[in-house]
Amino acid sequence: MANQNLYAGLPSAPETDERFDALLTKPGLRIERIISTGQSSPPGFWCDQQEAEWVILLQGAAGLWFAGEDEVRELNPGDWLYIAPHRRHRVEWTEPQTATVWLALYFNET
Amino acid sequence: MANQNLYAGLPSAPETDERFDALLTKPGLRIERIISTGQSSPPGFWCDQQEAEWVILLQGAAGLWFAGEDEVRELNPGDWLYIAPHRRHRVEWTEPQTATVWLALYFNET
């Protein structure tokens, strides 16, 4: 039986939009693969989520900026973090030439 | 600020026991890093969990056997699967010479 692989079907060239693939969807819980190829948050946009998020970058690299922090955090393969609901953040940059692969878990925090 | 990295502190030589590190613990939800260095399930033992599990192998390799299946599934980096509660399975083998890194998510399935 063939396995499902997180690195299957990655784009070989930059794409216009990020890709979001739901890997598992359960009540109050969602696992997504996100593939970026150079995208970033629009100028002035802050991501402000109702759900909690746990995210790990597994390939590529990205810069993440949290509101109130002085510096953009650089994420490299294996780096993970927990983002509390409504903790505002932006993706400042992702690598333009290679696919950046994120594994993100969204859940309702009680 | 230093990031937390999934590949930090991996053993450089085989260890007696697998390592289990909780990365996030929330009500009804637990994210664990598991590091295997050649361990497998004891003979005749089947893992039968009350919680649902979503697991991805990110480094190394392993053989997973599900009760009722004819063949052991070989997992390689990026391979992921969902294991329903009480779906019996065994780890038949993990690579003896390199650290096998798993990211496992356990949750209550309602």
Backbone of each chain as ProteinMPNN parsed JSONL, in Angstrom:
{"seq_chain_A": "MANQNLYAGLPSAPETDERFDALLTKPGLRIERIISTGQSSPPGFWCDQQEAEWVILLQGAAGLWFAGEDEVRELNPGDWLYIAPHRRHRVEWTEPQTATVWLALYFNET", "coords_chain_A": {"N_chain_A": [[0.831, -1.191, 0.0], [0.58, 2.179, -0.87], [2.17, 4.913, 0.713], [1.155, 8.078, 2.083], [2.775, 11.051, 1.388], [4.478, 13.81, 2.728], [6.131, 15.337, 1.194], [5.424, 14.94, -1.362], [4.61, 15.805, -4.698], [5.563, 18.436, -4.799], [5.934, 21.825, -5.92], [7.951, 22.604, -8.769], [8.721, 25.007, -9.588], [8.394, 28.531, -8.812], [5.15, 29.549, -7.673], [2.033, 31.31, -8.187], [0.279, 31.512, -5.995], [0.196, 30.501, -2.52], [0.033, 27.067, -1.503], [-2.47, 25.126, 0.044], [-3.07, 22.254, 1.718], [-5.31, 20.119, 3.162], [-4.611, 17.699, 5.494], [-5.684, 16.254, 7.501], [-8.841, 16.398, 8.939], [-10.725, 17.036, 11.662], [-13.291, 17.317, 14.208], [-12.741, 20.415, 15.641], [-10.046, 20.372, 15.05], [-7.38, 20.557, 12.76], [-5.14, 19.534, 10.302], [-2.72, 20.824, 8.241], [-0.893, 20.995, 5.191], [1.275, 23.415, 4.063], [2.502, 25.084, 1.297], [4.901, 27.26, 0.323], [6.223, 29.497, -2.076], [7.977, 31.776, -2.096], [6.056, 33.597, -1.379], [4.618, 36.134, 0.794], [3.146, 37.795, 3.653], [0.699, 40.284, 2.854], [1.594, 43.796, 2.606], [1.353, 45.453, 5.688], [-0.554, 43.718, 6.607], [-1.784, 41.701, 9.219], [-1.815, 38.515, 10.547], [-4.405, 37.159, 12.336], [-5.648, 34.93, 14.25], [-8.417, 32.908, 15.2], [-8.177, 30.352, 16.05], [-5.878, 28.221, 17.826], [-2.49, 27.581, 16.924], [-0.047, 25.235, 15.928], [3.004, 25.037, 14.51], [5.371, 23.813, 12.148], [8.316, 24.259, 10.324], [9.516, 22.54, 7.593], [10.995, 22.3, 5.319], [12.958, 24.448, 3.257], [12.846, 27.957, 4.002], [11.878, 30.706, 6.122], [10.701, 33.943, 7.169], [9.334, 35.119, 10.111], [7.26, 37.364, 11.705], [6.336, 38.601, 14.78], [3.849, 40.555, 16.276], [4.896, 43.21, 18.271], [7.397, 42.237, 18.709], [10.906, 42.836, 18.252], [12.396, 41.847, 16.212], [12.449, 40.012, 13.137], [11.784, 36.609, 13.09], [13.827, 34.032, 11.982], [13.054, 31.109, 10.352], [14.112, 27.803, 10.051], [14.616, 24.466, 8.613], [12.943, 22.18, 10.686], [12.441, 23.912, 12.728], [10.0, 24.894, 15.07], [6.944, 26.261, 16.334], [4.53, 27.458, 18.706], [1.527, 29.156, 18.319], [-0.456, 31.27, 19.934], [-4.066, 31.773, 20.103], [-5.151, 34.654, 18.385], [-2.693, 35.867, 18.534], [-0.908, 38.113, 16.968], [0.674, 37.965, 13.819], [3.006, 37.972, 11.072], [3.992, 36.683, 7.889], [6.994, 37.449, 6.819], [8.779, 36.852, 4.774], [9.393, 34.205, 2.412], [11.45, 31.617, 1.122], [12.411, 32.278, -2.193], [13.199, 30.591, -4.265], [13.079, 27.872, -3.696], [10.736, 25.348, -2.694], [9.016, 26.043, 0.217], [8.095, 24.139, 2.906], [5.532, 23.75, 5.148], [4.151, 22.357, 8.099], [1.156, 22.55, 9.573], [-0.837, 22.757, 12.449], [-4.031, 23.322, 13.445], [-6.16, 24.221, 16.058], [-8.947, 24.208, 18.328], [-8.745, 26.065, 21.173], [-9.36, 25.4, 24.452]], "CA_chain_A": [[0.0, 0.0, 0.0], [1.395, 3.39, -0.977], [2.016, 5.872, 1.8], [0.988, 9.482, 1.733], [4.039, 11.693, 1.742], [4.388, 15.266, 2.862], [6.954, 15.994, 0.191], [4.959, 14.529, -2.695], [3.953, 16.799, -5.532], [6.006, 19.812, -4.558], [6.143, 22.563, -7.162], [9.355, 22.713, -9.163], [8.977, 26.423, -9.9], [7.522, 29.397, -7.995], [3.746, 29.628, -8.075], [1.403, 32.597, -7.836], [-0.297, 31.458, -4.653], [0.573, 29.408, -1.638], [-0.879, 25.915, -1.558], [-2.941, 24.633, 1.339], [-3.673, 20.926, 1.595], [-5.751, 19.554, 4.44], [-4.187, 16.304, 5.629], [-6.618, 15.63, 8.437], [-9.837, 17.342, 9.456], [-11.569, 16.452, 12.712], [-13.921, 18.413, 14.952], [-11.832, 21.196, 16.477], [-8.65, 20.037, 14.75], [-7.098, 20.486, 11.321], [-3.724, 19.483, 9.957], [-2.553, 21.321, 6.882], [0.413, 21.232, 4.576], [1.322, 24.693, 3.354], [3.686, 25.2, 0.455], [5.167, 28.633, -0.113], [7.334, 29.665, -3.02], [8.32, 33.193, -2.157], [4.972, 34.485, -0.914], [4.685, 36.715, 2.132], [1.894, 38.479, 3.992], [0.606, 41.595, 2.207], [2.062, 44.896, 3.457], [0.41, 45.942, 6.69], [-1.499, 42.677, 7.039], [-1.41, 40.842, 10.344], [-2.629, 37.312, 10.69], [-4.998, 37.182, 13.673], [-6.467, 33.723, 14.138], [-9.224, 32.495, 16.329], [-7.692, 29.047, 16.508], [-4.476, 28.078, 18.186], [-1.723, 26.944, 15.851], [1.292, 24.719, 16.163], [3.499, 24.954, 13.133], [6.78, 23.452, 11.988], [8.842, 24.414, 8.973], [10.242, 21.289, 7.355], [11.877, 22.456, 4.162], [13.004, 25.84, 2.85], [13.096, 28.908, 5.079], [10.897, 31.783, 6.169], [10.819, 34.938, 8.229], [8.044, 35.312, 10.776], [7.328, 38.524, 12.589], [5.244, 38.665, 15.744], [3.575, 41.912, 16.737], [5.507, 43.505, 19.557], [8.792, 41.792, 18.753], [11.782, 43.766, 17.53], [13.067, 41.231, 15.068], [11.835, 38.915, 12.399], [12.393, 35.313, 13.419], [14.112, 33.213, 10.811], [12.747, 29.695, 10.575], [14.796, 26.847, 9.199], [13.997, 23.144, 8.758], [12.84, 21.613, 12.019], [11.995, 24.919, 13.699], [8.567, 24.834, 15.314], [6.44, 27.156, 17.371], [3.126, 27.488, 19.06], [0.979, 30.504, 18.166], [-1.72, 31.356, 20.685], [-5.126, 32.474, 19.385], [-5.086, 36.126, 18.319], [-1.335, 36.415, 18.595], [-0.764, 38.63, 15.603], [1.964, 37.667, 13.195], [3.107, 38.112, 9.62], [5.079, 36.007, 7.187], [7.734, 38.525, 6.144], [9.348, 36.329, 3.531], [9.714, 32.78, 2.281], [12.474, 31.449, 0.082], [11.791, 32.42, -3.515], [13.63, 29.625, -5.287], [12.725, 26.493, -3.358], [9.454, 25.215, -2.0], [9.044, 25.993, 1.674], [7.035, 23.233, 3.34], [5.097, 23.908, 6.537], [3.109, 21.489, 8.608], [0.46, 23.386, 10.546], [-1.943, 22.141, 13.178], [-4.93, 24.322, 14.006], [-7.099, 23.573, 16.976], [-9.697, 25.049, 19.258], [-8.138, 26.023, 22.497], [-10.432, 25.57, 25.439]], "C_chain_A": [[0.875, 1.254, 0.0], [1.12, 4.322, 0.202], [1.724, 7.262, 1.245], [2.214, 10.218, 2.241], [3.943, 13.209, 1.693], [5.13, 15.992, 1.749], [6.544, 15.621, -1.233], [4.334, 15.712, -3.415], [4.344, 18.232, -5.251], [6.225, 20.528, -5.888], [7.629, 22.681, -7.479], [9.716, 24.149, -9.526], [8.045, 27.268, -9.021], [6.119, 29.476, -8.565], [3.159, 30.958, -7.616], [0.929, 32.597, -6.387], [0.321, 30.346, -3.817], [-0.424, 28.268, -1.816], [-1.222, 25.469, -0.149], [-3.614, 23.283, 1.119], [-4.05, 20.417, 2.976], [-5.36, 18.078, 4.481], [-5.102, 15.538, 6.572], [-7.573, 16.706, 8.939], [-10.743, 16.597, 10.416], [-12.238, 17.6, 13.443], [-12.891, 19.125, 15.843], [-10.363, 21.032, 16.171], [-8.445, 19.935, 13.245], [-5.593, 20.453, 11.123], [-3.589, 19.882, 8.496], [-1.098, 21.29, 6.458], [0.323, 22.553, 3.839], [2.619, 24.723, 2.557], [3.8, 26.639, -0.027], [6.314, 28.617, -1.113], [7.582, 31.169, -3.196], [7.245, 34.126, -1.646], [5.269, 35.045, 0.489], [3.341, 37.376, 2.413], [1.867, 39.841, 3.285], [1.072, 42.695, 3.158], [0.98, 45.341, 4.438], [-0.569, 44.909, 7.205], [-0.944, 41.883, 8.211], [-2.379, 39.669, 10.41], [-3.107, 37.237, 12.144], [-6.039, 36.066, 13.709], [-7.241, 33.42, 15.411], [-8.731, 31.18, 16.93], [-6.248, 29.158, 16.996], [-3.771, 27.352, 17.049], [-0.405, 26.424, 16.396], [1.854, 24.457, 14.788], [4.985, 24.614, 13.129], [7.153, 23.664, 10.53], [9.749, 23.209, 8.7], [11.172, 21.335, 6.151], [11.836, 23.928, 3.763], [13.331, 26.743, 4.028], [12.071, 30.03, 4.989], [11.239, 32.75, 7.291], [9.452, 35.231, 8.802], [8.194, 36.461, 11.762], [6.103, 38.537, 13.479], [5.082, 40.106, 16.211], [4.197, 42.112, 18.113], [6.943, 43.036, 19.675], [9.65, 42.697, 17.867], [12.309, 43.175, 16.233], [12.212, 40.165, 14.413], [12.554, 37.627, 12.784], [12.642, 34.528, 12.144], [13.861, 31.756, 11.16], [13.472, 28.844, 9.556], [14.25, 25.452, 9.459], [14.079, 22.589, 10.182], [12.361, 22.618, 13.048], [10.479, 24.878, 13.842], [8.182, 25.863, 16.365], [4.934, 27.045, 17.531], [2.669, 28.935, 18.952], [-0.393, 30.545, 18.842], [-2.78, 32.066, 19.837], [-4.928, 33.988, 19.488], [-3.694, 36.701, 18.569], [-0.964, 36.847, 17.175], [0.638, 38.4, 15.055], [1.863, 37.832, 11.685], [4.194, 37.191, 9.082], [5.797, 37.091, 6.387], [8.315, 38.074, 4.811], [9.382, 34.806, 3.578], [10.706, 32.672, 1.128], [11.848, 31.495, -1.305], [12.088, 31.261, -4.469], [13.276, 28.178, -4.969], [11.369, 26.484, -2.664], [9.706, 25.178, -0.5], [7.83, 25.185, 2.125], [6.777, 23.417, 4.825], [4.098, 22.798, 6.864], [2.44, 22.25, 9.747], [-0.721, 22.636, 11.14], [-2.762, 23.25, 13.8], [-5.918, 23.626, 14.92], [-7.798, 24.599, 17.853], [-9.088, 24.932, 20.638], [-9.217, 26.325, 23.521], [-9.888, 26.167, 26.719]], "O_chain_A": [[1.809, 1.361, 0.795], [-0.023, 4.488, 0.625], [2.015, 7.565, 0.088], [2.637, 10.032, 3.381], [3.406, 13.796, 0.754], [4.796, 17.126, 1.404], [7.242, 15.951, -2.192], [3.621, 16.517, -2.815], [3.543, 19.146, -5.444], [6.651, 19.914, -6.866], [8.458, 22.836, -6.583], [10.885, 24.464, -9.746], [7.025, 26.773, -8.543], [5.923, 29.471, -9.781], [3.725, 31.641, -6.763], [1.149, 33.556, -5.648], [0.889, 29.387, -4.341], [-1.566, 28.476, -2.224], [-0.367, 25.442, 0.736], [-4.616, 23.191, 0.411], [-3.197, 20.299, 3.855], [-5.739, 17.304, 3.601], [-5.268, 14.324, 6.449], [-7.148, 17.797, 9.317], [-11.437, 15.653, 10.037], [-11.804, 18.745, 13.318], [-12.255, 18.5, 16.692], [-9.514, 21.493, 16.934], [-9.236, 19.307, 12.541], [-4.862, 21.252, 11.709], [-4.267, 19.336, 7.626], [-0.193, 21.526, 7.258], [-0.614, 22.778, 3.072], [3.693, 24.426, 3.08], [2.908, 27.16, -0.697], [7.249, 27.824, -1.002], [7.418, 31.735, -4.277], [7.486, 35.323, -1.493], [6.066, 34.491, 1.247], [2.502, 37.502, 1.521], [2.91, 40.479, 3.136], [0.96, 42.55, 4.375], [-0.166, 45.574, 4.053], [-1.332, 45.18, 8.132], [0.209, 41.45, 8.201], [-3.597, 39.834, 10.337], [-2.295, 37.251, 13.069], [-7.169, 36.241, 13.253], [-6.774, 33.647, 16.528], [-8.849, 30.932, 18.13], [-5.512, 30.071, 16.622], [-4.395, 26.597, 16.302], [0.259, 27.071, 17.205], [1.253, 23.74, 13.989], [5.747, 25.063, 13.985], [6.407, 23.298, 9.622], [10.642, 22.905, 9.491], [12.045, 20.479, 6.004], [10.805, 24.584, 3.911], [14.026, 26.326, 4.955], [11.478, 30.274, 3.939], [11.964, 32.418, 8.228], [8.518, 35.555, 8.068], [9.14, 36.509, 12.547], [4.97, 38.489, 12.998], [6.063, 40.789, 16.505], [4.039, 41.278, 19.005], [7.637, 43.39, 20.628], [9.18, 43.245, 16.87], [12.627, 43.894, 15.286], [11.378, 39.518, 15.046], [13.783, 37.571, 12.801], [11.741, 34.383, 11.317], [14.391, 31.239, 12.143], [13.45, 29.124, 8.357], [13.502, 25.254, 10.417], [15.149, 22.542, 10.788], [11.92, 22.231, 14.13], [9.759, 24.834, 12.844], [9.006, 26.277, 17.181], [4.198, 26.614, 16.643], [3.347, 29.841, 19.438], [-1.353, 29.933, 18.375], [-2.446, 32.863, 18.96], [-4.583, 34.517, 20.545], [-3.549, 37.903, 18.793], [-0.737, 36.011, 16.301], [1.641, 38.611, 15.738], [0.775, 37.83, 11.109], [5.199, 36.951, 9.75], [5.267, 37.591, 5.395], [8.336, 38.832, 3.842], [9.398, 34.203, 4.652], [10.774, 33.55, 0.268], [10.854, 30.814, -1.557], [11.305, 30.99, -5.379], [13.183, 27.349, -5.874], [10.925, 27.495, -2.119], [10.508, 24.382, -0.011], [6.692, 25.499, 1.776], [7.675, 23.261, 5.653], [3.315, 22.368, 6.017], [3.072, 22.558, 10.758], [-1.49, 21.979, 10.438], [-2.246, 24.034, 14.596], [-6.447, 22.566, 14.588], [-7.3, 25.702, 18.081], [-8.939, 23.841, 21.187], [-9.889, 27.355, 23.466], [-10.641, 26.384, 27.668]]}, "seq_chain_B": "MANQNLYAGLPSAPETDERFDALLTKPGLRIERIISTGQSSPPGFWCDQQEAEWVILLQGAAGLWFAGEDEVRELNPGDWLYIAPHRRHRVEWTEPQTATVWLALYFNET", "coords_chain_B": {"N_chain_B": [[15.762, 35.654, 19.29], [15.982, 32.275, 20.164], [14.952, 29.507, 18.217], [12.869, 26.614, 18.718], [13.839, 23.43, 17.852], [13.089, 20.571, 15.944], [14.994, 18.728, 15.327], [16.98, 19.029, 17.114], [19.44, 18.018, 19.449], [19.629, 15.278, 18.851], [20.354, 11.803, 19.326], [23.669, 10.551, 18.937], [24.455, 8.016, 18.838], [23.157, 4.64, 19.026], [20.539, 4.134, 21.426], [19.348, 2.75, 24.551], [16.598, 2.955, 25.096], [13.634, 4.22, 23.455], [13.083, 7.714, 22.893], [10.833, 10.06, 24.209], [9.461, 13.121, 23.742], [7.438, 15.618, 24.875], [6.024, 18.113, 22.966], [3.951, 19.821, 22.883], [1.225, 20.183, 25.014], [-2.11, 20.023, 25.447], [-5.553, 20.277, 26.545], [-6.962, 17.256, 25.633], [-5.22, 16.906, 23.512], [-1.99, 16.228, 22.253], [1.316, 16.73, 21.345], [4.062, 14.981, 20.265], [7.555, 14.363, 20.087], [9.233, 11.607, 18.886], [12.006, 9.572, 19.231], [13.69, 7.053, 17.74], [16.11, 4.477, 17.887], [16.628, 1.998, 16.511], [14.874, 0.505, 18.007], [11.996, -1.652, 18.483], [8.589, -2.882, 18.567], [7.886, -5.088, 21.284], [8.052, -8.716, 20.887], [5.016, -10.081, 19.807], [3.557, -8.048, 20.917], [0.954, -5.672, 20.616], [0.185, -2.413, 19.786], [-2.383, -0.621, 21.134], [-4.358, 1.889, 21.158], [-6.211, 4.316, 23.003], [-6.537, 6.88, 22.182], [-6.791, 8.815, 19.168], [-4.356, 8.962, 16.55], [-2.08, 10.882, 14.669], [0.597, 10.587, 12.618], [3.903, 11.303, 11.548], [6.796, 10.34, 9.832], [9.973, 11.686, 9.932], [12.676, 11.546, 9.662], [15.12, 9.02, 9.052], [13.963, 5.617, 9.078], [11.295, 3.195, 9.149], [9.414, 0.212, 9.962], [6.052, -0.531, 9.886], [3.415, -2.379, 11.166], [0.14, -3.226, 10.635], [-2.555, -4.734, 12.284], [-4.187, -7.334, 10.639], [-3.32, -6.674, 8.155], [-1.389, -7.751, 5.344], [1.203, -7.123, 4.876], [4.187, -5.542, 6.126], [4.359, -2.084, 6.457], [6.594, 0.098, 4.972], [8.038, 2.965, 6.189], [9.219, 6.074, 5.14], [11.133, 9.199, 5.104], [8.844, 11.832, 5.429], [6.57, 10.346, 5.044], [3.3, 9.877, 6.17], [0.604, 9.013, 8.405], [-2.725, 8.299, 9.51], [-3.969, 6.993, 12.475], [-6.557, 5.288, 13.655], [-8.409, 5.248, 16.788], [-7.754, 2.403, 18.769], [-6.923, 0.908, 16.629], [-5.014, -1.66, 15.938], [-1.498, -1.952, 16.021], [1.973, -2.465, 15.246], [5.39, -1.572, 15.759], [7.599, -2.793, 13.657], [10.268, -2.597, 12.996], [12.995, -0.237, 13.342], [15.389, 1.958, 11.945], [18.663, 0.914, 12.684], [21.075, 2.327, 12.828], [20.864, 5.085, 12.448], [19.231, 7.957, 13.844], [15.799, 7.719, 14.076], [13.242, 9.914, 13.476], [10.166, 10.812, 14.66], [7.114, 12.586, 14.409], [4.421, 12.888, 16.363], [0.962, 13.159, 16.794], [-1.448, 13.089, 19.195], [-4.829, 12.668, 19.916], [-8.102, 13.234, 21.329], [-10.74, 11.585, 19.962], [-13.832, 12.582, 18.953]], "CA_chain_B": [[15.221, 34.563, 20.111], [16.289, 30.968, 19.571], [13.802, 28.662, 17.928], [12.928, 25.217, 19.144], [14.017, 22.661, 16.622], [12.742, 19.15, 16.079], [16.174, 17.889, 15.116], [17.998, 19.38, 18.104], [19.753, 17.05, 20.501], [19.439, 13.87, 18.459], [21.45, 10.953, 19.787], [24.645, 10.237, 17.898], [24.647, 6.568, 18.872], [21.932, 3.964, 19.474], [20.251, 4.198, 22.852], [18.595, 1.592, 25.043], [15.152, 3.179, 24.976], [13.16, 5.324, 22.636], [12.866, 8.966, 23.626], [9.547, 10.712, 23.976], [9.47, 14.502, 24.22], [6.182, 16.335, 24.62], [6.276, 19.446, 22.424], [2.775, 20.634, 23.216], [0.198, 19.425, 25.717], [-3.336, 20.796, 25.643], [-6.637, 19.329, 26.829], [-7.383, 16.42, 24.504], [-4.27, 17.036, 22.398], [-0.589, 16.125, 22.675], [2.266, 16.575, 20.244], [5.271, 14.361, 20.787], [8.657, 13.904, 19.243], [9.715, 10.282, 19.278], [13.277, 9.239, 18.592], [14.005, 5.624, 17.822], [17.424, 4.1, 17.347], [16.656, 0.55, 16.334], [13.864, -0.193, 18.819], [10.772, -2.134, 17.841], [7.641, -3.374, 19.564], [8.248, -6.425, 21.771], [7.371, -9.796, 20.166], [3.641, -10.357, 20.209], [2.879, -6.868, 21.473], [0.241, -4.786, 19.7], [-0.157, -1.108, 20.325], [-3.838, -0.461, 21.03], [-4.483, 3.182, 21.83], [-7.52, 4.907, 23.162], [-6.548, 8.134, 21.439], [-6.441, 8.802, 17.752], [-2.975, 9.399, 16.325], [-1.611, 11.254, 13.331], [2.044, 10.493, 12.82], [4.732, 11.462, 10.36], [8.203, 10.012, 10.015], [10.67, 12.81, 9.288], [14.074, 11.19, 9.421], [15.31, 7.606, 9.309], [13.003, 4.727, 8.421], [10.669, 2.256, 10.083], [8.408, -0.7, 9.437], [4.849, -0.507, 10.723], [2.524, -3.465, 10.783], [-1.215, -3.083, 11.15], [-3.261, -6.007, 12.419], [-5.08, -7.612, 9.526], [-2.659, -6.402, 6.871], [-0.463, -8.818, 4.974], [2.592, -6.682, 4.769], [4.69, -4.428, 6.926], [4.514, -0.861, 5.664], [7.858, 0.787, 5.195], [7.883, 4.421, 6.242], [10.403, 6.863, 4.845], [10.895, 10.596, 5.471], [7.685, 12.501, 4.844], [5.385, 9.472, 5.067], [2.44, 10.132, 7.331], [-0.648, 8.261, 8.433], [-3.692, 8.473, 10.586], [-4.256, 5.716, 13.129], [-7.797, 5.421, 14.425], [-8.343, 4.641, 18.118], [-7.844, 0.936, 18.859], [-6.433, 0.203, 15.441], [-3.829, -2.29, 16.494], [-0.327, -1.872, 15.147], [3.276, -2.738, 15.852], [6.589, -1.113, 15.066], [8.382, -4.009, 13.414], [11.698, -2.239, 13.03], [13.438, 1.125, 13.017], [16.792, 1.902, 11.509], [19.526, 0.761, 13.86], [22.283, 3.16, 12.855], [20.576, 6.516, 12.491], [18.059, 8.301, 14.644], [14.53, 7.872, 13.362], [12.505, 10.983, 14.147], [8.724, 10.821, 14.423], [6.301, 13.625, 15.019], [3.13, 12.227, 16.591], [-0.105, 13.97, 17.378], [-2.481, 12.244, 19.815], [-5.985, 13.503, 20.269], [-9.368, 12.555, 21.631], [-11.63, 11.645, 18.809], [-15.199, 12.646, 19.465]], "C_chain_B": [[15.456, 33.219, 19.421], [15.008, 30.163, 19.348], [13.985, 27.288, 18.547], [12.947, 24.369, 17.884], [13.825, 21.165, 16.861], [13.974, 18.247, 15.999], [17.289, 18.203, 16.116], [18.201, 18.23, 19.085], [19.504, 15.603, 20.14], [20.622, 13.04, 18.942], [22.392, 10.609, 18.629], [24.952, 8.747, 17.853], [23.351, 5.921, 19.345], [21.784, 4.019, 20.998], [19.411, 2.989, 23.26], [17.103, 1.754, 24.785], [14.842, 4.264, 23.955], [13.01, 6.556, 23.523], [11.532, 9.551, 23.221], [9.605, 12.118, 24.575], [8.148, 15.158, 23.86], [6.509, 17.747, 24.151], [5.121, 20.39, 22.745], [1.758, 19.73, 23.906], [-0.974, 20.35, 26.003], [-4.437, 19.792, 25.984], [-7.036, 18.557, 25.56], [-6.43, 16.389, 23.329], [-2.841, 16.994, 22.918], [0.275, 15.948, 21.437], [3.565, 16.062, 20.836], [6.313, 14.187, 19.698], [9.098, 12.557, 19.776], [11.0, 10.023, 18.514], [13.571, 7.771, 18.83], [15.412, 5.408, 17.267], [17.499, 2.57, 17.323], [15.602, -0.204, 17.131], [12.7, -0.68, 17.941], [9.832, -2.609, 18.935], [8.066, -4.777, 20.004], [7.471, -7.505, 20.997], [5.954, -10.008, 20.71], [2.878, -9.164, 20.753], [2.207, -6.052, 20.377], [-0.105, -3.505, 20.438], [-1.645, -0.86, 20.07], [-4.204, 0.781, 21.834], [-5.925, 3.678, 21.893], [-7.65, 6.191, 22.338], [-6.324, 7.881, 19.951], [-5.028, 9.358, 17.609], [-2.788, 9.793, 14.87], [-0.106, 11.321, 13.46], [2.769, 10.639, 11.492], [6.165, 11.096, 10.722], [9.008, 11.061, 9.26], [12.149, 12.548, 9.032], [14.22, 9.721, 9.756], [14.309, 6.769, 8.539], [12.47, 3.741, 9.449], [9.703, 1.344, 9.335], [7.247, -0.768, 10.412], [3.906, -1.59, 10.234], [1.171, -3.256, 11.445], [-1.874, -4.452, 11.185], [-4.219, -6.17, 11.244], [-4.469, -7.309, 8.167], [-1.608, -7.473, 6.604], [1.0, -8.409, 5.049], [2.919, -5.574, 5.747], [4.838, -3.223, 6.004], [5.853, -0.222, 5.983], [7.625, 2.284, 5.151], [9.225, 5.088, 6.014], [10.1, 8.337, 5.108], [9.751, 11.247, 4.691], [6.432, 11.65, 4.866], [4.581, 9.718, 6.336], [1.212, 9.245, 7.26], [-1.459, 8.576, 9.678], [-3.993, 7.096, 11.16], [-5.474, 5.903, 14.029], [-7.622, 4.788, 15.81], [-8.534, 3.111, 18.019], [-7.511, 0.22, 17.546], [-5.066, -0.364, 15.802], [-2.668, -2.285, 15.501], [0.942, -2.132, 15.955], [4.368, -2.015, 15.057], [7.479, -2.335, 14.891], [9.882, -3.745, 13.492], [11.861, -0.74, 12.866], [14.917, 1.013, 12.673], [17.732, 1.842, 12.703], [20.644, 1.8, 13.96], [22.038, 4.651, 12.896], [19.348, 6.751, 13.37], [16.851, 8.427, 13.722], [13.684, 8.856, 14.163], [11.051, 10.953, 13.699], [8.124, 12.069, 15.056], [4.901, 13.034, 15.134], [2.171, 13.172, 17.287], [-1.173, 13.015, 17.902], [-3.65, 13.135, 20.188], [-7.207, 12.64, 20.549], [-10.29, 12.695, 20.429], [-13.064, 11.568, 19.302], [-16.181, 12.078, 18.455]], "O_chain_B": [[15.161, 33.058, 18.237], [14.108, 30.149, 20.187], [15.099, 26.861, 18.853], [12.156, 24.581, 16.965], [14.321, 20.59, 17.83], [13.984, 17.141, 16.539], [18.406, 17.705, 15.982], [17.25, 17.562, 19.492], [19.202, 14.784, 21.008], [21.756, 13.518, 18.965], [21.958, 10.406, 17.495], [25.628, 8.272, 16.94], [22.533, 6.574, 19.994], [22.762, 3.96, 21.743], [18.839, 2.3, 22.415], [16.431, 0.832, 24.322], [15.681, 5.108, 23.639], [12.832, 6.451, 24.737], [11.153, 9.538, 22.05], [9.781, 12.275, 25.783], [7.782, 15.243, 22.687], [7.191, 18.494, 24.852], [5.303, 21.601, 22.862], [1.471, 18.634, 23.425], [-0.835, 21.342, 26.718], [-4.281, 18.595, 25.744], [-7.4, 19.155, 24.548], [-6.785, 15.899, 22.257], [-2.517, 17.647, 23.91], [-0.012, 15.109, 20.583], [4.101, 16.634, 21.785], [5.993, 13.903, 18.544], [9.31, 12.391, 20.977], [11.071, 10.23, 17.302], [13.685, 7.314, 19.967], [15.837, 6.064, 16.316], [18.309, 1.949, 18.011], [15.444, -1.413, 16.962], [12.466, -0.189, 16.836], [10.228, -2.726, 20.094], [8.551, -5.563, 19.191], [6.371, -7.248, 20.509], [5.742, -10.101, 21.919], [1.68, -9.26, 21.021], [2.809, -5.772, 19.34], [-0.617, -3.522, 21.558], [-2.101, -0.888, 18.927], [-4.343, 0.719, 23.056], [-6.724, 3.486, 20.976], [-8.732, 6.536, 21.865], [-5.747, 6.871, 19.547], [-4.566, 10.131, 18.449], [-3.277, 9.123, 13.961], [0.415, 12.034, 14.318], [2.308, 10.162, 10.455], [6.679, 11.486, 11.77], [8.758, 11.303, 8.079], [12.788, 13.266, 8.263], [13.531, 9.215, 10.642], [13.856, 7.167, 7.466], [13.099, 3.484, 10.476], [9.242, 1.656, 8.237], [7.427, -1.027, 11.602], [3.635, -1.703, 9.039], [1.075, -3.125, 12.665], [-1.766, -5.231, 10.239], [-4.965, -5.252, 10.904], [-5.047, -7.656, 7.136], [-1.016, -8.027, 7.53], [1.895, -9.229, 5.254], [2.062, -4.783, 6.141], [5.379, -3.334, 4.903], [6.193, -0.029, 7.15], [7.076, 2.806, 4.181], [10.233, 4.717, 6.615], [8.942, 8.698, 5.313], [9.71, 11.21, 3.462], [5.33, 12.18, 4.721], [5.13, 9.759, 7.437], [0.827, 8.782, 6.186], [-0.963, 9.037, 10.706], [-4.241, 6.146, 10.417], [-5.409, 6.599, 15.042], [-6.789, 3.9, 15.989], [-9.379, 2.622, 17.269], [-7.803, -0.967, 17.398], [-4.091, 0.372, 15.95], [-2.834, -2.572, 14.315], [0.959, -2.026, 17.182], [4.272, -1.868, 13.839], [8.042, -2.849, 15.857], [10.652, -4.566, 13.989], [10.99, -0.058, 12.326], [15.594, 0.069, 13.079], [17.606, 2.639, 13.633], [21.106, 2.113, 15.058], [22.904, 5.41, 13.331], [18.543, 5.849, 13.599], [16.883, 9.145, 12.723], [13.44, 8.668, 15.354], [10.75, 11.056, 12.51], [8.575, 12.538, 16.101], [4.269, 12.717, 14.126], [2.525, 13.878, 18.231], [-1.736, 12.227, 17.142], [-3.465, 14.232, 20.717], [-7.329, 11.505, 20.088], [-10.568, 13.798, 19.957], [-13.457, 10.617, 19.978], [-17.384, 12.049, 18.713]]}, "name": "protein", "num_of_chains": 2, "seq": "MANQNLYAGLPSAPETDERFDALLTKPGLRIERIISTGQSSPPGFWCDQQEAEWVILLQGAAGLWFAGEDEVRELNPGDWLYIAPHRRHRVEWTEPQTATVWLALYFNETMANQNLYAGLPSAPETDERFDALLTKPGLRIERIISTGQSSPPGFWCDQQEAEWVILLQGAAGLWFAGEDEVRELNPGDWLYIAPHRRHRVEWTEPQTATVWLALYFNET"}
